[in-house]
Amino acid sequence: MIFDVQVEVLLRPGIADPAGSTIERSLPTLGFDGVRDVRVGKSIRFSLDAADEAAARALAGDMCARFLTNPVIEDAVVSVAAAGGGS
């Protein structure tokens, strides 16, 4: 069965986020006041062949731990849905 997987990766709380800080400092100069706590991350999307949703979620979690994230400084949120069904 094919599953659509989305992995959202963010720096863990307490880890400096220079890109987020730059965006937060720049927005007021463009007229966007009141924005705070900006964090920058990455989104990884792919399709995965697995026996069922639990197996797809386990495989995606293993990919995150071993390759897609740096588990020392990043957290990942994994969304899994049957292909074509959205996430």
ABEGO torsion letter per residue (X at the ends): XBBBBBBBBBBBBGBBBAAAAAAAAAAAAAGBBGBBGBBBBBBBBBBBBBABAAAAAAAAAAAAAAAABBAAABBBBBBBBBBGAEX
